[in-house]
Amino acid sequence: MVRVTFVNAEGARIETTGEAGQRLLEVGQNAGLPLEGTCEGQMACSTCHVIVAPDWFDRLKPAVEDEEDMLDLAAGVTRTSRLACQISLTAELDGLEVRVPEEAHDMQRG
Protein backbone atom coordinates (compact mmCIF):
# COMPACT_ATOMS: atom_id res chain seq x y z
CA MET A 1 0.00 0.00 0.00
CA VAL A 2 1.07 3.58 -0.72
CA ARG A 3 0.51 6.12 2.06
CA VAL A 4 -0.97 9.49 1.05
CA THR A 5 -1.75 12.51 3.20
CA PHE A 6 -4.34 14.99 1.98
CA VAL A 7 -4.59 18.40 3.64
CA ASN A 8 -8.08 19.86 3.29
CA ALA A 9 -9.08 23.53 3.07
CA GLU A 10 -9.35 23.77 6.88
CA GLY A 11 -5.83 22.40 7.32
CA ALA A 12 -6.91 19.00 8.62
CA ARG A 13 -4.64 16.13 7.61
CA ILE A 14 -6.39 13.07 6.21
CA GLU A 15 -4.06 10.09 6.05
CA THR A 16 -5.09 7.25 3.78
CA THR A 17 -3.62 4.55 1.55
CA GLY A 18 -4.03 3.41 -2.01
CA GLU A 19 -2.69 0.61 -4.13
CA ALA A 20 0.19 1.01 -6.55
CA GLY A 21 -1.30 1.88 -9.93
CA GLN A 22 -4.37 3.54 -8.43
CA ARG A 23 -5.04 7.14 -9.40
CA LEU A 24 -4.75 9.79 -6.70
CA LEU A 25 -8.25 11.00 -7.68
CA GLU A 26 -9.80 7.70 -6.60
CA VAL A 27 -7.85 7.62 -3.36
CA GLY A 28 -9.04 11.13 -2.50
CA GLN A 29 -12.64 10.37 -3.41
CA ASN A 30 -12.56 7.21 -1.29
CA ALA A 31 -11.34 9.34 1.63
CA GLY A 32 -14.33 11.68 1.21
CA LEU A 33 -12.45 14.66 -0.19
CA PRO A 34 -14.16 17.14 -2.56
CA LEU A 35 -12.38 15.96 -5.70
CA GLU A 36 -15.21 15.77 -8.20
CA GLY A 37 -13.41 14.36 -11.23
CA THR A 38 -16.32 15.29 -13.51
CA CYS A 39 -14.59 13.97 -16.64
CA GLU A 40 -13.59 10.71 -14.92
CA GLY A 41 -9.90 11.20 -15.61
CA GLN A 42 -10.08 12.18 -19.27
CA MET A 43 -8.36 15.57 -18.73
CA ALA A 44 -11.46 17.43 -19.90
CA CYS A 45 -11.96 19.37 -16.65
CA SER A 46 -9.98 20.60 -13.66
CA THR A 47 -12.28 19.45 -10.85
CA CYS A 48 -9.61 17.17 -9.35
CA HIS A 49 -6.99 19.90 -8.99
CA VAL A 50 -4.61 19.35 -6.06
CA ILE A 51 -1.49 21.14 -4.89
CA VAL A 52 1.43 18.78 -4.39
CA ALA A 53 3.79 19.47 -1.49
CA PRO A 54 6.94 21.05 -2.97
CA ASP A 55 9.26 18.27 -1.78
CA TRP A 56 7.11 15.72 -3.65
CA PHE A 57 6.42 17.66 -6.84
CA ASP A 58 9.66 16.82 -8.66
CA ARG A 59 9.19 13.11 -7.91
CA LEU A 60 6.12 13.00 -10.14
CA LYS A 61 6.19 12.33 -13.86
CA PRO A 62 5.97 15.71 -15.61
CA ALA A 63 2.54 16.96 -16.65
CA VAL A 64 1.70 16.64 -20.33
CA GLU A 65 0.54 19.66 -22.31
CA ASP A 66 -3.16 18.71 -22.06
CA GLU A 67 -2.91 18.61 -18.27
CA GLU A 68 -1.17 22.01 -18.23
CA ASP A 69 -4.00 23.40 -20.39
CA MET A 70 -6.63 22.12 -17.94
CA LEU A 71 -4.73 23.55 -14.98
CA ASP A 72 -4.94 26.96 -16.67
CA LEU A 73 -8.71 26.74 -15.99
CA ALA A 74 -8.45 25.70 -12.34
CA ALA A 75 -8.97 28.11 -9.44
CA GLY A 76 -6.10 28.63 -6.99
CA VAL A 77 -3.38 27.15 -9.20
CA THR A 78 0.18 27.19 -7.88
CA ARG A 79 3.56 26.13 -9.27
CA THR A 80 3.03 22.63 -7.83
CA SER A 81 -0.56 22.15 -9.00
CA ARG A 82 -1.53 18.90 -10.71
CA LEU A 83 -4.68 17.02 -11.67
CA ALA A 84 -5.21 14.12 -9.28
CA CYS A 85 -6.49 11.97 -12.13
CA GLN A 86 -3.05 12.13 -13.73
CA ILE A 87 -1.07 10.94 -10.73
CA SER A 88 -0.73 7.16 -10.49
CA LEU A 89 0.53 5.88 -7.18
CA THR A 90 3.82 4.02 -7.11
CA ALA A 91 5.97 2.66 -4.29
CA GLU A 92 8.25 5.68 -4.80
CA LEU A 93 5.35 7.97 -3.86
CA ASP A 94 4.82 6.35 -0.44
CA GLY A 95 4.22 9.28 1.93
CA LEU A 96 2.98 11.68 -0.77
CA GLU A 97 1.35 14.85 0.58
CA VAL A 98 -1.12 17.00 -1.38
CA ARG A 99 -3.43 19.87 -0.48
CA VAL A 100 -6.98 20.22 -1.72
CA PRO A 101 -7.56 23.88 -2.64
CA GLU A 102 -10.24 25.72 -0.68
CA GLU A 103 -12.03 26.39 -3.99
CA ALA A 104 -12.64 22.65 -4.43
CA HIS A 105 -16.27 21.59 -4.24
CA ASP A 106 -17.76 18.28 -5.29
CA MET A 107 -21.11 19.13 -6.90
CA GLN A 108 -21.98 15.43 -7.00
CA ARG A 109 -22.00 15.30 -3.19
CA GLY A 110 -23.86 18.57 -2.72
LINGI-V749773 format. One record per backbone hydrogen bond with DSSP energy under -0.5 kcal/mol. NH is the residue of the N-H (numbers start at 1). CO is the residue of the C=O. If there is no record, write none. Layout:
nh | co
NH | CO
NH | CO
This chain:
nh | co
2 | 18
3 | 1
4 | 16
5 | 96
6 | 4
6 | 14
7 | 98
8 | 6
8 | 12
11 | 8
14 | 6
14 | 12
15 | 13
16 | 4
18 | 2
21 | 89
22 | 19
24 | 84
24 | 87
25 | 84
27 | 23
28 | 24
29 | 25
30 | 26
31 | 27
32 | 29
33 | 28
35 | 33
36 | 34
36 | 47
40 | 37
42 | 39
49 | 46
50 | 82
51 | 99
52 | 50
52 | 80
53 | 97
56 | 53
57 | 53
58 | 54
59 | 56
60 | 57
68 | 64
69 | 65
70 | 66
71 | 67
72 | 68
73 | 70
74 | 71
77 | 74
81 | 78
82 | 50
84 | 48
84 | 82
86 | 83
87 | 84
88 | 86
89 | 22
93 | 90
94 | 91
95 | 3
96 | 3
96 | 93
98 | 5
99 | 51
100 | 7
101 | 49
101 | 99
104 | 101
107 | 105
109 | 106
110 | 106
